[in-house]
C-alpha cells in the first residue's frame, strides 16, 4: 500500500493522503496579508514547480481570496522558478525593476535566501509584507531580522508519524483510513515571536 505525503496524487492507487489542506494554506496567507496591507499596491507571488499540486493549490487559494476580499491589492503574475534558485533571482530582479509599489510578497516554496538578497540589493528588504512557507533556519533568521512577517509550516514530523501510524493500522489491523480525513495535518503559523 502507498500513502501520498505533502502533495496529493488524485487518481493514484494510494491508501490515503497525509498532508495539510494546501488550498486553505494559500487562502490563510491571503487573509493575513490582506489584513496587514491597508494601502493600495502590488503583491508578488513566487512559486515552485507548476506540476507540483501543493504549489498550484496554494497559489489558487491565495489568488481567489485576495481577489474576492482585497481589491485594493493588485496581484502580479506568478514568478514560477521551477525550483531553480538562479532562475528565481533573475525573475525577481526583472520584476522589482518594473514594480513601482510593491506591498507584499507571497512565496509558496524555496528561494527565501534569494528573495532576501534580491530585496536587499534593491533596498526593499523590510519594506513589504513577506509571507512564506516552512520554518527552516533561513526563515527563522529572516523573521528575526523582521524581513519575513510570518511563515505557514506544515509540520513534517507529524506527517511522517501519522503516515507510519496509518500504515501500521492498515497492515496489522486492516483499518482502512479515510482518503483525506484520516491524514489531515493542521498547519501552524509562526512569527518572530513564536519561532525563535
C-alpha positions in Angstrom: 0.0 0.0 0.0 1.0 3.6 -0.7 0.4 6.8 1.2 1.0 10.1 -0.5 2.7 12.8 1.6 2.6 16.6 1.4 1.3 16.9 -2.2 -1.5 14.6 -3.3 -1.7 12.4 -6.4 -5.5 12.3 -7.1 -6.5 9.2 -9.0 -3.4 7.3 -8.0 -3.7 3.9 -6.3 -3.0 5.0 -2.8 -4.3 4.1 0.6 -4.8 7.8 1.6 -3.1 11.2 1.6 -1.3 12.7 4.6 -0.9 16.5 4.5 -2.3 19.9 5.1 -5.0 21.5 3.1 -2.9 23.4 0.7 -5.8 25.5 -0.7 -6.6 26.5 2.8 -3.0 27.4 3.5 -3.0 29.7 0.4 -6.3 31.3 1.5 -4.9 31.8 5.0 -1.8 33.6 3.7 -4.0 35.9 1.6 -6.3 36.6 4.6 -3.3 37.5 6.8 -1.6 39.6 4.1 -4.8 41.4 3.2 -5.4 42.3 6.8 -1.8 43.7 7.1 -1.8 45.8 3.9 -4.1 48.8 4.0 -2.5 50.9 1.2 -3.1 50.0 -2.5 -0.2 48.3 -4.2 1.2 45.2 -5.8 1.5 41.8 -4.4 4.1 39.5 -5.9 3.7 35.7 -5.8 6.6 33.3 -6.1 6.1 29.6 -6.7 8.0 26.4 -7.4 7.2 23.6 -9.9 3.9 24.2 -11.7 3.3 20.4 -11.9 3.5 20.2 -8.0 -0.1 20.3 -6.9 0.8 21.8 -3.5 2.2 24.9 -5.1 -0.8 25.2 -7.6 -3.3 24.9 -4.7 -1.5 27.4 -2.5 -1.5 30.0 -5.4 -5.1 29.2 -6.3 -6.2 29.7 -2.7 -4.2 32.9 -2.3 -5.4 34.4 -5.6 -9.0 33.6 -5.1 -9.3 35.1 -1.6 -7.1 38.1 -2.4 -9.3 38.9 -5.5 -12.6 38.4 -3.5 -11.7 40.4 -0.4 -8.8 42.8 -1.2 -9.5 44.7 -4.5 -7.1 47.5 -3.5 -4.2 45.0 -3.9 -3.0 44.2 -7.5 -1.7 40.6 -8.0 1.4 40.5 -10.2 2.0 37.5 -12.5 3.2 34.4 -10.6 7.0 34.0 -10.8 7.4 30.3 -11.3 11.1 29.5 -10.8 10.7 25.7 -11.2 12.7 25.2 -8.0 15.8 26.8 -9.7 17.4 29.5 -7.5 19.2 31.2 -10.3 16.0 31.5 -12.3 14.2 32.9 -9.3 16.8 35.6 -8.8 16.6 36.6 -12.4 12.8 36.7 -12.5 12.7 38.7 -9.2 15.3 41.2 -10.4 13.2 41.9 -13.5 10.0 42.2 -11.5 11.5 44.6 -9.0 12.8 46.9 -11.7 9.2 47.0 -13.2 7.3 47.2 -9.9 6.5 50.7 -8.6 4.5 50.0 -5.5 5.4 46.6 -4.1 3.4 46.0 -0.9 3.6 42.2 -0.4 5.4 39.0 -1.4 3.9 35.5 -1.1 6.4 32.6 -1.6 5.0 29.1 -1.8 8.3 27.3 -1.9 12.0 27.5 -1.8 14.1 30.6 -2.5 13.8 32.7 0.6 17.6 33.3 0.6 17.4 34.6 -3.0 14.3 36.7 -2.3 16.0 38.3 0.7 19.2 39.0 -1.2 17.4 40.5 -4.2 15.2 42.7 -2.0 18.3 43.9 -0.2 20.1 44.8 -3.5 17.0 46.9 -4.4 16.8 48.4 -0.9 13.3 46.9 -0.4 14.1 44.5 2.4 11.8 45.1 5.3 9.7 47.4 3.1 6.9 45.0 2.3 4.9 42.2 4.0 6.6 38.9 3.1 4.8 35.6 3.8 6.3 32.2 3.1 6.0 28.5 3.9 8.0 26.2 6.2 10.1 27.0 9.3 13.7 26.5 8.3 16.8 28.1 9.7 16.7 30.7 6.9 13.1 31.5 7.6 13.9 31.9 11.3 16.8 34.2 10.5 14.7 36.3 8.2 11.9 36.6 10.8 14.4 37.6 13.5 15.5 40.4 11.1 11.9 41.4 10.7 12.1 40.6 6.9 9.6 37.8 6.8 6.3 38.6 8.5 5.2 35.0 9.0 5.5 31.5 7.8 3.0 28.7 7.4 4.6 25.5 8.5 3.2 22.1 7.6 4.7 20.1 10.5 6.7 17.5 8.6 7.4 15.5 11.7 3.6 15.0 12.2 3.3 14.0 8.5 5.9 11.2 9.0 4.4 10.0 12.3 0.9 10.0 11.1 1.8 8.2 7.8 3.6 5.4 9.7 0.7 5.0 12.2 -1.9 4.8 9.4 0.2 2.3 7.5 0.7 0.1 10.7 -3.0 0.3 11.5 -3.8 -0.9 8.0 -1.2 -3.7 7.8 -1.7 -5.0 11.3 -5.4 -4.4 12.0 -6.8 -3.9 8.4 -8.1 -0.5 9.4 -8.6 1.4 6.1 -8.1 5.1 6.6 -10.4 7.8 5.0 -8.8 9.2 1.9 -8.3 12.7 3.4 -9.8 13.0 6.8 -7.5 10.3 8.5 -4.3 12.0 7.2 -5.3 15.6 7.8 -2.4 17.6 9.4 -3.0 21.1 10.7 -0.5 23.7 9.6 1.0 26.2 12.1 1.7 29.9 11.7 4.9 31.2 13.0 6.2 34.8 13.5 9.4 36.1 15.1 7.6 35.9 18.4 7.0 32.1 18.5 9.6 30.7 16.1 12.9 31.8 17.7 
